[in-house]
């Protein structure tokens, strides 16, 4: 059950508190840890979302999994979520926190998808172009490999998509052949 408004509100509260206590970097590290635990362990997420398991048992499981890896502020926040019955929304809150942190620090995410792994020189050229386009923003590069592209690359920045892949070129040629007006006039 996703609730983006609730996640954004809890994330903003935690971010504001982290800024106030000057613990933004520690809280971000904790959120990334929680994100990796939630994404790598489906069972952990299912435990958080289970209505059958009571709050005390969930808190014990969270403490057993994370131990003393969380800072005091983040541990108190997770405990608050469990006490309020909002632990099921923890993965969404973590994503909202990371997004709000990036917005606060003016960090833009750029996703580069290629058909094969690329070398550092090519990545740096693409990153330089993206940085020039995004006006004084820090750029975080996420790389992905998709052999279905056949060749070339796909670059995603904010709400823009630049597709320079061979797959797209082949699809364009196919579409031109399918709507070939000269063939339809011969019949």
C-alpha positions as YAML, in Angstrom:
chain: A
units: angstrom
residues:
- id: 1
  name: UNK
  ca: [0.00, 0.00, 0.00]
- id: 2
  name: UNK
  ca: [1.82, 3.04, -1.26]
- id: 3
  name: UNK
  ca: [1.08, 6.44, 0.20]
- id: 4
  name: UNK
  ca: [3.36, 9.07, -1.35]
- id: 5
  name: UNK
  ca: [1.91, 11.99, 0.64]
- id: 6
  name: UNK
  ca: [2.48, 10.24, 3.94]
- id: 7
  name: UNK
  ca: [5.99, 9.20, 2.91]
- id: 8
  name: UNK
  ca: [6.85, 12.75, 1.83]
- id: 9
  name: UNK
  ca: [5.61, 14.21, 5.10]
- id: 10
  name: UNK
  ca: [7.55, 11.78, 7.29]
- id: 11
  name: UNK
  ca: [10.65, 12.19, 5.13]
- id: 12
  name: UNK
  ca: [10.45, 15.98, 5.32]
- id: 13
  name: UNK
  ca: [10.07, 15.84, 9.09]
- id: 14
  name: UNK
  ca: [13.11, 13.61, 9.40]
- id: 15
  name: UNK
  ca: [15.14, 15.79, 7.03]
- id: 16
  name: UNK
  ca: [14.20, 18.95, 8.92]
- id: 17
  name: UNK
  ca: [15.15, 17.33, 12.21]
- id: 18
  name: UNK
  ca: [18.45, 16.08, 10.75]
- id: 19
  name: UNK
  ca: [19.27, 19.58, 9.49]
- id: 20
  name: UNK
  ca: [18.36, 21.07, 12.88]
- id: 21
  name: UNK
  ca: [20.60, 18.57, 14.71]
- id: 22
  name: UNK
  ca: [23.35, 18.83, 12.07]
- id: 23
  name: UNK
  ca: [23.16, 15.08, 11.29]
- id: 24
  name: UNK
  ca: [22.14, 15.16, 7.64]
- id: 25
  name: UNK
  ca: [25.01, 13.02, 6.33]
- id: 26
  name: UNK
  ca: [24.63, 10.39, 9.06]
- id: 27
  name: UNK
  ca: [20.88, 10.22, 8.47]
- id: 28
  name: UNK
  ca: [21.41, 9.90, 4.71]
- id: 29
  name: UNK
  ca: [23.83, 7.01, 5.28]
- id: 30
  name: UNK
  ca: [21.23, 5.34, 7.52]
- id: 31
  name: UNK
  ca: [18.52, 5.82, 4.89]
- id: 32
  name: UNK
  ca: [20.75, 4.26, 2.24]
- id: 33
  name: UNK
  ca: [21.39, 1.33, 4.57]
- id: 34
  name: UNK
  ca: [17.64, 0.90, 5.16]
- id: 35
  name: UNK
  ca: [17.05, 1.14, 1.40]
- id: 36
  name: UNK
  ca: [19.57, -1.60, 0.69]
- id: 37
  name: UNK
  ca: [18.12, -3.84, 3.43]
- id: 38
  name: UNK
  ca: [14.57, -3.35, 2.14]
- id: 39
  name: UNK
  ca: [15.52, -3.91, -1.50]
- id: 40
  name: UNK
  ca: [17.74, -6.94, -0.85]
- id: 41
  name: UNK
  ca: [15.49, -8.69, 1.64]
- id: 42
  name: UNK
  ca: [11.93, -9.19, 0.54]
- id: 43
  name: UNK
  ca: [11.25, -11.04, 3.79]
- id: 44
  name: UNK
  ca: [12.22, -7.97, 5.82]
- id: 45
  name: UNK
  ca: [9.80, -5.81, 3.84]
- id: 46
  name: UNK
  ca: [7.06, -8.44, 4.20]
- id: 47
  name: UNK
  ca: [7.59, -8.48, 7.97]
- id: 48
  name: UNK
  ca: [7.20, -4.69, 8.05]
- id: 49
  name: UNK
  ca: [3.96, -4.90, 6.06]
- id: 50
  name: UNK
  ca: [2.48, -7.87, 7.86]
- id: 51
  name: UNK
  ca: [-0.66, -7.05, 9.86]
- id: 52
  name: UNK
  ca: [-0.31, -10.34, 11.79]
- id: 53
  name: UNK
  ca: [3.01, -9.51, 13.50]
- id: 54
  name: UNK
  ca: [2.61, -7.13, 16.42]
- id: 55
  name: UNK
  ca: [4.63, -3.94, 16.88]
- id: 56
  name: UNK
  ca: [6.89, -5.29, 19.64]
- id: 57
  name: UNK
  ca: [7.93, -8.26, 17.52]
- id: 58
  name: UNK
  ca: [8.56, -5.98, 14.51]
- id: 59
  name: UNK
  ca: [10.73, -3.70, 16.65]
- id: 60
  name: UNK
  ca: [12.69, -6.70, 17.89]
- id: 61
  name: UNK
  ca: [13.22, -7.91, 14.32]
- id: 62
  name: UNK
  ca: [14.37, -4.45, 13.19]
- id: 63
  name: UNK
  ca: [16.80, -4.29, 16.12]
- id: 64
  name: UNK
  ca: [18.10, -7.77, 15.34]
- id: 65
  name: UNK
  ca: [18.63, -7.01, 11.64]
- id: 66
  name: UNK
  ca: [20.09, -3.53, 12.01]
- id: 67
  name: UNK
  ca: [21.59, -3.79, 15.47]
- id: 68
  name: UNK
  ca: [23.55, -0.68, 16.37]
- id: 69
  name: UNK
  ca: [24.22, 0.29, 12.74]
- id: 70
  name: UNK
  ca: [21.73, 3.17, 12.87]
- id: 71
  name: UNK
  ca: [22.45, 6.57, 14.39]
- id: 72
  name: UNK
  ca: [20.39, 7.65, 17.40]
- id: 73
  name: UNK
  ca: [18.15, 9.96, 15.37]
- id: 74
  name: UNK
  ca: [17.34, 7.34, 12.74]
- id: 75
  name: UNK
  ca: [16.79, 4.63, 15.34]
- id: 76
  name: UNK
  ca: [14.35, 6.89, 17.22]
- id: 77
  name: UNK
  ca: [12.58, 7.68, 13.93]
- id: 78
  name: UNK
  ca: [12.16, 3.98, 13.04]
- id: 79
  name: UNK
  ca: [10.91, 3.29, 16.55]
- id: 80
  name: UNK
  ca: [8.39, 6.12, 16.16]
- id: 81
  name: UNK
  ca: [7.18, 4.61, 12.88]
- id: 82
  name: UNK
  ca: [6.67, 1.23, 14.55]
- id: 83
  name: UNK
  ca: [4.84, 2.78, 17.51]
- id: 84
  name: UNK
  ca: [2.55, 4.75, 15.17]
- id: 85
  name: UNK
  ca: [1.86, 1.71, 12.97]
- id: 86
  name: UNK
  ca: [3.56, 3.26, 9.94]
- id: 87
  name: UNK
  ca: [6.41, 0.75, 9.57]
- id: 88
  name: UNK
  ca: [4.81, -0.65, 6.41]
- id: 89
  name: UNK
  ca: [5.59, 2.66, 4.73]
- id: 90
  name: UNK
  ca: [9.30, 2.60, 5.64]
- id: 91
  name: UNK
  ca: [10.58, 1.77, 2.11]
- id: 92
  name: UNK
  ca: [8.55, 4.63, 0.62]
- id: 93
  name: UNK
  ca: [9.69, 7.01, 3.36]
- id: 94
  name: UNK
  ca: [13.31, 6.07, 2.68]
- id: 95
  name: UNK
  ca: [12.91, 6.80, -1.04]
- id: 96
  name: UNK
  ca: [11.17, 10.09, -0.30]
- id: 97
  name: UNK
  ca: [13.94, 11.10, 2.12]
- id: 98
  name: UNK
  ca: [16.66, 10.41, -0.45]
- id: 99
  name: UNK
  ca: [14.74, 12.35, -3.12]
- id: 100
  name: UNK
  ca: [14.24, 15.32, -0.80]
- id: 101
  name: UNK
  ca: [17.91, 15.25, 0.19]
- id: 102
  name: UNK
  ca: [18.93, 15.33, -3.48]
- id: 103
  name: UNK
  ca: [16.57, 18.23, -4.10]
- id: 104
  name: UNK
  ca: [17.95, 20.12, -1.09]
- id: 105
  name: UNK
  ca: [21.57, 19.60, -2.24]
- id: 106
  name: UNK
  ca: [20.71, 20.23, -5.93]
- id: 107
  name: UNK
  ca: [21.84, 16.78, -7.03]
- id: 108
  name: UNK
  ca: [20.43, 15.51, -10.33]
- id: 109
  name: UNK
  ca: [20.37, 11.83, -11.22]
- id: 110
  name: UNK
  ca: [21.42, 10.86, -14.73]
- id: 111
  name: UNK
  ca: [20.90, 7.29, -15.90]
- id: 112
  name: UNK
  ca: [23.11, 5.99, -18.69]
- id: 113
  name: UNK
  ca: [22.05, 2.72, -20.30]
- id: 114
  name: UNK
  ca: [24.40, 1.15, -22.84]
- id: 115
  name: UNK
  ca: [24.48, -2.06, -24.81]
- id: 116
  name: UNK
  ca: [27.88, -2.97, -23.37]
- id: 117
  name: UNK
  ca: [29.98, -1.55, -20.52]
- id: 118
  name: UNK
  ca: [31.73, 1.69, -21.52]
- id: 119
  name: UNK
  ca: [35.13, 2.96, -20.52]
- id: 120
  name: UNK
  ca: [35.72, 5.89, -18.17]
- id: 121
  name: UNK
  ca: [36.62, 8.35, -20.96]
- id: 122
  name: UNK
  ca: [33.24, 7.92, -22.66]
- id: 123
  name: UNK
  ca: [31.40, 8.14, -19.32]
- id: 124
  name: UNK
  ca: [33.25, 11.34, -18.49]
- id: 125
  name: UNK
  ca: [32.35, 12.95, -21.85]
- id: 126
  name: UNK
  ca: [28.68, 12.09, -21.37]
- id: 127
  name: UNK
  ca: [28.80, 13.30, -17.77]
- id: 128
  name: UNK
  ca: [30.41, 16.60, -18.84]
- id: 129
  name: UNK
  ca: [27.66, 17.18, -21.41]
- id: 130
  name: UNK
  ca: [24.96, 16.36, -18.86]
- id: 131
  name: UNK
  ca: [26.53, 18.69, -16.29]
- id: 132
  name: UNK
  ca: [26.64, 21.53, -18.82]
- id: 133
  name: UNK
  ca: [22.95, 20.97, -19.58]
- id: 134
  name: UNK
  ca: [21.82, 20.85, -15.95]
- id: 135
  name: UNK
  ca: [23.04, 24.34, -14.91]
- id: 136
  name: UNK
  ca: [25.22, 24.22, -11.79]
- id: 137
  name: UNK
  ca: [23.86, 20.96, -10.47]
- id: 138
  name: UNK
  ca: [25.85, 18.09, -9.10]
- id: 139
  name: UNK
  ca: [25.33, 15.02, -11.21]
- id: 140
  name: UNK
  ca: [24.95, 11.49, -9.91]
- id: 141
  name: UNK
  ca: [25.52, 8.92, -12.66]
- id: 142
  name: UNK
  ca: [23.71, 5.60, -12.59]
- id: 143
  name: UNK
  ca: [24.94, 3.08, -15.11]
- id: 144
  name: UNK
  ca: [23.02, 0.18, -16.60]
- id: 145
  name: UNK
  ca: [23.76, -2.36, -19.32]
- id: 146
  name: UNK
  ca: [20.97, -3.57, -21.61]
- id: 147
  name: UNK
  ca: [22.11, -5.77, -24.52]
- id: 148
  name: UNK
  ca: [18.70, -5.28, -26.19]
- id: 149
  name: UNK
  ca: [19.86, -1.80, -27.25]
- id: 150
  name: UNK
  ca: [22.23, -3.54, -29.73]
- id: 151
  name: UNK
  ca: [24.49, -0.46, -29.76]
- id: 152
  name: UNK
  ca: [24.54, 3.18, -28.72]
- id: 153
  name: UNK
  ca: [23.10, 4.47, -25.47]
- id: 154
  name: UNK
  ca: [20.03, 5.86, -23.75]
- id: 155
  name: UNK
  ca: [20.43, 8.85, -21.42]
- id: 156
  name: UNK
  ca: [17.72, 9.82, -18.91]
- id: 157
  name: UNK
  ca: [17.93, 13.20, -17.13]
- id: 158
  name: UNK
  ca: [15.04, 14.56, -15.07]
- id: 159
  name: UNK
  ca: [12.08, 14.21, -17.40]
- id: 160
  name: UNK
  ca: [14.15, 14.08, -20.60]
- id: 161
  name: UNK
  ca: [15.10, 10.98, -22.55]
- id: 162
  name: UNK
  ca: [17.83, 10.95, -25.21]
- id: 163
  name: UNK
  ca: [17.74, 7.69, -27.15]
- id: 164
  name: UNK
  ca: [20.76, 7.17, -29.41]
- id: 165
  name: UNK
  ca: [20.45, 3.40, -29.60]
- id: 166
  name: UNK
  ca: [20.56, 1.14, -32.62]
- id: 167
  name: UNK
  ca: [17.31, -0.50, -31.45]
- id: 168
  name: UNK
  ca: [15.47, 2.83, -31.78]
- id: 169
  name: UNK
  ca: [16.96, 3.41, -35.24]
- id: 170
  name: UNK
  ca: [15.83, -0.05, -36.36]
- id: 171
  name: UNK
  ca: [12.34, 0.57, -34.97]
- id: 172
  name: UNK
  ca: [12.19, 3.88, -36.87]
- id: 173
  name: UNK
  ca: [13.16, 2.14, -40.12]
- id: 174
  name: UNK
  ca: [10.56, -0.57, -39.47]
- id: 175
  name: UNK
  ca: [7.87, 2.05, -38.91]
- id: 176
  name: UNK
  ca: [8.79, 3.77, -42.17]
- id: 177
  name: UNK
  ca: [8.50, 0.51, -44.06]
- id: 178
  name: UNK
  ca: [5.13, -0.29, -42.45]
- id: 179
  name: UNK
  ca: [3.59, 3.03, -43.46]
- id: 180
  name: UNK
  ca: [5.22, 3.19, -46.87]
- id: 181
  name: UNK
  ca: [2.84, 5.37, -48.87]
- id: 182
  name: UNK
  ca: [4.23, 4.27, -52.22]
- id: 183
  name: UNK
  ca: [3.18, 0.64, -51.75]
- id: 184
  name: UNK
  ca: [-0.38, 1.59, -50.81]
- id: 185
  name: UNK
  ca: [-0.76, 3.72, -53.96]
- id: 186
  name: UNK
  ca: [0.22, 0.82, -56.23]
- id: 187
  name: UNK
  ca: [-2.70, -1.36, -55.18]
...
